[in-house]
């Protein structure tokens, strides 16, 4: 029902907490203002104004009953001091004027006009501390001025000032306490975000019991993930090391055989050695021991293209739009881009590597003119050991389906992702390694 309000709500924890604090205070002040000021003080204003109405009605009757203006002046002269009234007869006409912010002004005007029939206008703006009333009498306009304190209480303004001041003070105190409670949550968020990007930053338990529990769960989870990555890397490293020894013996034995099938057997052994290295690279893809470096993405793309050309691969350099340096793990990023360019050159003749920068991310884009991957198979292509032989011609090369999976793991270790699409420039597959800025 109120889903449309979400677009106006603050997204940060501080903003939402401030909203939770401010709303009750503002609501309380509004309730007090409406219930107390509008009812209690309005009742007081009516009572005080009624007493003044009786005096003004008496003054107006004396003036109208006098046969001449001189006798009218003599009749009201003894009342000026006892009633604390400033009376001018005759006088200039009084113009109606009331401030919009005057909380009780309209009520005072209403009571005066209803109680005294000869009142022409009420002026509460010209002299804020006084009430100026204009009368129509048989001797011409009459002007009566009296203190504002006689018709309305001044406490509403003081009450509003006290309410606002107390509300601001309570909000400040609550903000200081809230900041101390939110600081451990923000540290936990920074540690989690850094770990998602492959960085291990120190984190110490602090804050309330619930925050400490969440922090301890995060530390336990991080330790388990690090142990699993380390164990997987060691296991595959050991397997790779153990397999290289018999492979070396096979190569040595094949080199001594004079047979027409020797070349095919040697190629098989080379393929086995390459597959072992691929398994090891996959194990190292999520390892967190590679140091981060401040790199120029454009320069990194130039280095990758130069390496590909030295290896005999036809890779072109596309647009280079990076405008700032980034903190990256150089070796894993190079490994991911080499896998992407290797796959592209295996299935296409033209390959292009570009660096594009968006509003909140940086994209290493590898495009080719090969057959591409159908939309329905792209999520499967990112999984380990997935081989889409129908989409990508296997005769152009062999593999175990780990190239895209390694690149995807490396992107996730930097807090990003690998996205597959169609190339608008070359017509084949477009692989985007997206890294958040």
C-alpha positions as CSV (number, residue, x, y, z in Angstrom):
1,X,0.0,0.0,0.0
2,X,2.8,2.4,0.9
3,X,5.4,1.0,-1.5
4,X,5.6,4.4,-3.4
5,X,7.1,5.9,-0.2
6,X,10.2,3.8,-0.5
7,X,11.6,6.0,-3.2
8,X,11.6,9.0,-0.8
9,X,13.0,7.1,2.2
10,X,16.7,7.5,3.0
11,X,18.8,4.4,2.1
12,X,21.6,4.9,4.6
13,X,21.5,3.6,8.2
14,X,22.2,7.1,9.6
15,X,19.4,8.6,7.5
16,X,16.9,6.0,8.6
17,X,17.9,6.3,12.2
18,X,17.6,10.1,12.1
19,X,14.1,9.7,10.5
20,X,13.1,7.3,13.3
21,X,14.3,9.9,15.9
22,X,12.8,13.0,14.3
23,X,9.3,11.7,13.4
24,X,8.3,11.0,17.0
25,X,9.6,14.3,18.2
26,X,7.8,16.3,15.4
27,X,4.6,14.3,15.9
28,X,4.7,14.9,19.7
29,X,5.2,18.7,19.2
30,X,2.3,18.8,16.7
31,X,0.0,16.9,19.1
32,X,0.9,19.2,22.0
33,X,0.5,22.3,19.8
34,X,-2.9,21.2,18.5
35,X,-4.4,19.9,21.7
36,X,-2.9,22.2,24.3
37,X,-2.5,25.5,22.4
38,X,-5.6,25.4,20.3
39,X,-7.8,24.3,23.2
40,X,-6.3,25.5,26.5
41,X,-4.9,28.8,25.4
42,X,-7.8,29.6,23.1
43,X,-10.1,29.1,26.1
44,X,-8.0,31.6,28.1
45,X,-8.0,34.0,25.2
46,X,-11.8,33.9,25.0
47,X,-12.1,34.6,28.7
48,X,-9.7,37.5,28.7
49,X,-11.2,39.1,25.6
50,X,-14.7,38.8,27.1
51,X,-13.6,41.0,30.0
52,X,-12.3,43.6,27.6
53,X,-15.4,43.4,25.5
54,X,-17.5,44.6,28.5
55,X,-15.3,47.6,29.0
56,X,-15.2,48.5,25.3
57,X,-19.0,48.2,25.1
58,X,-19.3,50.6,28.0
59,X,-17.0,53.1,26.4
60,X,-18.8,52.9,23.1
61,X,-22.2,53.4,24.8
62,X,-21.0,56.5,26.7
63,X,-19.7,58.1,23.4
64,X,-22.8,57.4,21.5
65,X,-25.0,58.7,24.3
66,X,-23.3,62.0,24.5
67,X,-25.0,64.8,22.5
68,X,-21.7,66.5,21.5
69,X,-18.2,65.3,20.9
70,X,-17.0,67.5,23.7
71,X,-19.3,65.9,26.2
72,X,-18.3,62.5,24.8
73,X,-14.6,63.3,25.5
74,X,-15.4,64.5,29.0
75,X,-17.4,61.2,29.6
76,X,-14.6,58.9,28.6
77,X,-11.7,60.9,30.1
78,X,-12.1,59.5,33.7
79,X,-12.0,55.9,32.3
80,X,-8.6,56.1,30.4
81,X,-6.4,55.5,33.5
82,X,-8.5,53.0,35.5
83,X,-9.2,50.8,32.4
84,X,-5.7,51.2,30.9
85,X,-7.1,52.4,27.6
86,X,-5.6,54.8,25.1
87,X,-8.7,56.6,23.5
88,X,-8.6,59.0,20.6
89,X,-11.8,60.8,19.5
90,X,-11.9,61.7,16.8
91,X,-9.1,59.7,15.0
92,X,-8.0,58.3,11.7
93,X,-9.8,55.1,10.5
94,X,-8.2,51.9,11.6
95,X,-7.3,49.3,9.0
96,X,-7.7,45.6,9.7
97,X,-4.3,43.8,9.9
98,X,-3.3,40.5,11.5
99,X,-0.1,38.5,11.1
100,X,-0.5,35.0,9.6
101,X,1.8,33.6,12.4
102,X,-0.4,35.2,15.1
103,X,-1.8,32.0,16.8
104,X,-4.6,33.8,18.7
105,X,-5.0,36.9,16.7
106,X,-8.0,35.8,14.6
107,X,-9.8,34.5,17.8
108,X,-9.3,37.9,19.5
109,X,-10.7,39.7,16.4
110,X,-13.7,37.4,16.3
111,X,-14.5,37.9,20.0
112,X,-14.2,41.7,19.8
113,X,-16.4,42.0,16.7
114,X,-19.0,39.7,18.1
115,X,-19.1,41.5,21.5
116,X,-19.0,45.1,20.4
117,X,-21.3,46.1,17.5
118,X,-19.7,49.4,16.6
119,X,-16.2,48.0,16.0
120,X,-14.9,48.8,12.5
121,X,-11.5,47.0,12.4
122,X,-8.9,45.4,14.6
123,X,-5.2,46.0,14.0
124,X,-2.7,43.5,15.6
125,X,0.2,44.1,13.2
126,X,1.2,47.8,13.5
127,X,2.1,47.5,17.2
128,X,2.6,43.8,18.0
129,X,2.5,44.5,21.8
130,X,-0.9,46.3,21.6
131,X,-4.4,45.8,20.2
132,X,-5.7,48.8,18.1
133,X,-9.5,48.9,17.7
134,X,-11.4,51.2,15.4
135,X,-15.0,52.3,16.2
136,X,-17.7,53.9,14.2
137,X,-19.5,56.4,16.5
138,X,-22.0,59.2,16.1
139,X,-19.2,61.6,16.5
140,X,-16.9,60.0,13.9
141,X,-14.1,57.3,14.0
142,X,-12.7,56.5,17.5
143,X,-9.4,54.7,18.1
144,X,-8.9,52.6,21.2
145,X,-5.5,51.0,22.0
146,X,-4.8,48.5,24.8
147,X,-2.1,46.1,25.8
148,X,-2.1,42.7,24.0
149,X,-1.5,41.0,27.3
150,X,-5.1,41.9,28.3
151,X,-6.7,39.8,25.6
152,X,-4.4,36.8,25.0
153,X,-1.7,34.9,26.8
154,X,1.9,35.2,25.6
155,X,2.8,31.7,26.8
156,X,2.0,29.9,23.5
157,X,5.1,31.5,21.9
158,X,7.2,30.6,24.9
159,X,5.9,27.0,24.8
160,X,6.7,26.6,21.2
161,X,10.3,27.9,21.7
162,X,10.7,25.5,24.7
163,X,9.3,22.6,22.7
164,X,11.5,23.2,19.7
165,X,14.6,23.8,21.8
166,X,14.0,20.7,23.9
167,X,13.3,18.7,20.8
168,X,16.6,19.8,19.2
169,X,18.5,19.1,22.4
170,X,17.0,15.6,22.7
171,X,17.7,14.9,19.0
172,X,21.3,15.9,19.4
173,X,21.8,13.7,22.5
174,X,20.0,10.8,20.8
175,X,22.3,11.3,17.7
176,X,25.4,11.2,19.8
177,X,24.3,7.9,21.4
178,X,23.1,6.5,18.1
179,X,26.4,7.3,16.4
180,X,28.3,5.2,19.0
181,X,25.9,2.3,18.3
182,X,26.1,2.6,14.5
183,X,29.9,2.9,14.3
184,X,30.5,-0.9,14.9
185,X,27.9,-1.7,12.3
186,X,29.6,0.5,9.7
187,X,33.0,-1.1,10.6
188,X,31.4,-4.5,10.1
189,X,30.0,-3.4,6.7
190,X,33.4,-2.1,5.6
191,X,35.1,-5.4,6.6
192,X,32.5,-7.4,4.8
193,X,32.7,-5.3,1.7
194,X,36.5,-5.5,1.7
195,X,36.4,-9.3,2.1
196,X,34.0,-9.5,-0.8
197,X,36.7,-7.7,-2.9
198,X,39.4,-10.1,-1.8
199,X,40.8,-7.9,1.0
200,X,41.2,-8.9,4.6
201,X,41.0,-5.9,6.9
202,X,41.3,-6.0,10.7
203,X,38.0,-6.1,12.5
204,X,37.5,-6.0,16.3
205,X,34.3,-6.9,18.0
206,X,32.5,-3.9,19.5
207,X,29.0,-2.4,20.1
208,X,25.8,-3.9,21.4
209,X,25.3,-7.6,22.1
210,X,23.5,-8.2,18.8
211,X,26.2,-6.4,16.8
212,X,28.9,-8.4,18.5
213,X,27.1,-11.6,17.7
214,X,26.9,-10.6,14.0
215,X,30.5,-9.6,14.0
216,X,31.6,-12.9,15.6
217,X,29.5,-14.8,13.0
218,X,31.3,-12.8,10.2
219,X,34.7,-13.5,11.7
220,X,33.9,-17.2,11.9
221,X,32.6,-17.3,8.4
222,X,35.6,-15.4,7.1
223,X,37.9,-17.9,8.8
224,X,36.0,-20.9,7.4
225,X,36.2,-19.5,3.9
226,X,39.9,-18.7,4.1
227,X,40.5,-22.2,5.4
228,X,38.5,-23.8,2.6
229,X,40.3,-21.7,0.0
230,X,43.6,-22.5,1.4
231,X,42.8,-26.2,1.6
232,X,41.5,-26.3,-1.9
233,X,44.6,-24.5,-3.2
234,X,46.9,-26.8,-1.3
235,X,45.1,-29.9,-2.5
236,X,45.1,-29.0,-6.1
237,X,48.7,-27.7,-5.9
238,X,49.7,-31.1,-4.4
239,X,47.8,-33.0,-7.1
240,X,49.4,-30.8,-9.8
241,X,52.8,-31.4,-8.3
242,X,52.3,-35.1,-8.0
243,X,51.0,-35.4,-11.6
244,X,53.8,-33.4,-13.1
245,X,56.3,-36.1,-12.1
246,X,54.7,-39.0,-14.0
247,X,54.0,-36.6,-16.9
248,X,57.6,-35.7,-17.1
249,X,58.5,-39.4,-17.1
250,X,56.0,-39.9,-19.9
251,X,57.6,-37.1,-21.9
252,X,61.0,-38.6,-21.4
253,X,59.9,-42.0,-22.4
254,X,58.1,-40.8,-25.5
255,X,61.2,-38.9,-26.6
256,X,63.0,-42.2,-26.8
257,X,60.3,-43.9,-28.9
258,X,60.7,-43.9,-32.7
259,X,57.2,-44.4,-33.8
260,X,54.7,-42.6,-36.1
261,X,52.2,-42.2,-33.2
262,X,54.8,-40.5,-31.0
263,X,53.6,-37.0,-32.0
264,X,50.0,-37.6,-31.1
265,X,51.0,-39.1,-27.7
266,X,53.2,-36.1,-27.0
267,X,50.4,-33.8,-27.8
268,X,48.2,-35.8,-25.4
269,X,50.8,-35.4,-22.7
270,X,51.0,-31.7,-23.3
271,X,47.2,-31.4,-23.1
272,X,47.3,-33.2,-19.7
273,X,50.0,-30.9,-18.4
274,X,47.9,-27.9,-19.6
275,X,44.8,-29.2,-17.9
276,X,46.7,-29.7,-14.6
277,X,47.8,-26.1,-14.8
278,X,44.2,-25.0,-15.5
279,X,43.0,-26.9,-12.4
280,X,45.7,-25.1,-10.4
281,X,44.6,-21.7,-11.7
282,X,41.0,-22.4,-10.8
283,X,42.1,-23.2,-7.3
284,X,44.0,-20.0,-7.1
285,X,41.2,-17.8,-8.6
286,X,39.7,-17.0,-5.2
287,X,42.9,-17.1,-3.2
288,X,43.2,-13.9,-1.0
289,X,47.0,-13.9,-0.7
290,X,47.7,-11.8,-3.8
291,X,48.5,-8.2,-2.8
292,X,46.4,-5.3,-4.2
293,X,48.1,-2.7,-6.3
294,X,47.1,0.7,-7.5
295,X,46.9,0.2,-11.3
296,X,46.0,2.1,-14.4
297,X,43.3,-0.1,-16.1
298,X,44.2,1.4,-19.5
299,X,47.8,0.4,-19.1
300,X,46.8,-3.0,-17.8
301,X,44.7,-3.6,-21.0
302,X,47.7,-2.5,-23.2
303,X,49.9,-5.0,-21.4
304,X,47.4,-7.8,-21.9
305,X,47.1,-7.0,-25.6
306,X,50.9,-6.9,-26.0
307,X,51.2,-10.4,-24.3
308,X,48.5,-11.8,-26.6
309,X,50.3,-10.5,-29.7
310,X,53.6,-12.0,-28.5
311,X,51.8,-15.3,-28.1
312,X,50.6,-15.1,-31.7
313,X,47.0,-14.1,-30.9
314,X,45.4,-11.4,-32.9
315,X,43.9,-9.1,-30.3
316,X,43.0,-5.5,-31.0
317,X,42.9,-2.7,-28.5
318,X,39.5,-0.9,-28.3
319,X,38.4,2.1,-26.4
320,X,40.3,3.0,-23.2
321,X,38.0,5.2,-21.0
322,X,39.4,4.7,-17.5
323,X,39.9,8.1,-15.9
324,X,41.3,7.1,-12.5
325,X,43.6,4.5,-10.9
326,X,42.1,1.5,-9.1
327,X,43.1,-0.9,-6.3
328,X,43.3,-4.3,-8.0
329,X,45.0,-7.6,-7.5
330,X,47.1,-7.6,-10.7
331,X,47.9,-11.3,-11.1
332,X,44.3,-12.5,-10.8
333,X,43.0,-9.8,-13.1
334,X,45.6,-10.6,-15.7
335,X,44.7,-14.3,-15.4
336,X,41.0,-13.5,-15.9
337,X,41.7,-11.3,-19.0
338,X,44.1,-13.9,-20.5
339,X,41.4,-16.6,-20.1
340,X,38.8,-14.3,-21.8
341,X,41.1,-13.3,-24.6
342,X,42.2,-17.0,-25.0
343,X,38.7,-18.2,-25.3
344,X,37.9,-15.4,-27.8
345,X,40.9,-16.2,-30.0
346,X,40.0,-19.9,-29.9
347,X,36.5,-19.4,-31.3
348,X,36.9,-16.2,-33.3
349,X,39.3,-14.6,-35.8
350,X,38.9,-11.0,-34.6
351,X,39.1,-10.1,-30.9
352,X,39.0,-6.7,-29.2
353,X,39.8,-5.7,-25.6
354,X,38.3,-2.4,-24.3
355,X,38.1,-0.6,-21.0
356,X,34.8,1.2,-20.4
357,X,33.9,3.3,-17.4
358,X,30.4,3.8,-16.2
359,X,28.8,5.8,-13.3
360,X,29.8,3.3,-10.6
361,X,31.9,0.6,-12.3
362,X,34.7,-0.2,-14.6
363,X,34.4,-2.9,-17.3
364,X,37.1,-4.8,-19.1
365,X,35.2,-5.9,-22.3
366,X,36.4,-8.7,-24.5
367,X,34.6,-9.2,-27.9
368,X,35.0,-11.7,-30.7
369,X,33.4,-12.5,-34.0
370,X,32.8,-16.2,-33.2
371,X,29.5,-18.1,-32.9
372,X,28.7,-16.7,-29.4
373,X,26.7,-18.3,-26.7
374,X,22.9,-18.6,-26.6
375,X,21.2,-16.6,-23.9
376,X,19.7,-19.7,-22.3
377,X,23.2,-21.2,-21.9
378,X,25.1,-18.2,-20.6
379,X,24.5,-18.9,-16.9
380,X,25.6,-22.5,-17.4
381,X,28.8,-21.3,-19.2
382,X,29.9,-19.5,-16.0
383,X,29.9,-22.7,-14.0
384,X,33.0,-24.8,-13.6
385,X,33.6,-27.7,-16.0
386,X,30.7,-26.5,-18.3
387,X,31.5,-27.1,-22.0
388,X,29.0,-25.8,-24.5
389,X,30.2,-27.8,-27.5
390,X,27.1,-27.0,-29.6
391,X,27.6,-23.3,-29.2
392,X,31.4,-23.0,-29.4
393,X,33.2,-25.2,-31.9
394,X,35.3,-27.7,-30.0
395,X,37.5,-28.4,-33.0
396,X,39.1,-25.0,-32.5
397,X,40.5,-26.0,-29.2
398,X,40.0,-28.2,-26.2
399,X,39.5,-27.4,-22.5
400,X,37.7,-28.4,-19.4
401,X,35.3,-25.5,-19.1
402,X,37.1,-23.5,-16.4
403,X,38.1,-20.4,-18.3
404,X,34.9,-18.4,-17.7
405,X,34.5,-19.9,-14.2
406,X,38.0,-18.6,-13.3
407,X,37.3,-15.2,-14.7
408,X,33.9,-15.1,-12.8
409,X,35.5,-16.1,-9.5
410,X,38.2,-13.4,-9.9
411,X,35.5,-10.8,-10.7
412,X,33.6,-11.8,-7.5
413,X,36.7,-11.6,-5.4
414,X,36.9,-7.9,-6.4
415,X,33.3,-7.3,-5.6
416,X,32.2,-7.5,-9.2
417,X,30.8,-10.0,-11.7
418,X,31.3,-11.5,-15.2
419,X,28.5,-10.6,-17.7
420,X,28.1,-12.3,-21.0
421,X,26.2,-10.7,-24.0
422,X,26.2,-10.1,-27.7
423,X,28.9,-8.0,-29.3
424,X,27.5,-5.0,-31.2
425,X,30.9,-4.4,-32.8
426,X,32.0,-7.8,-33.9
427,X,28.8,-9.9,-33.8
428,X,30.1,-12.6,-31.5
429,X,30.4,-13.0,-27.8
430,X,30.9,-10.1,-25.5
431,X,32.4,-10.9,-22.0
432,X,32.4,-8.0,-19.5
433,X,34.5,-8.2,-16.4
434,X,32.7,-5.6,-14.2
435,X,34.6,-4.1,-11.2
436,X,32.9,-1.6,-8.9
437,X,34.7,1.7,-8.4
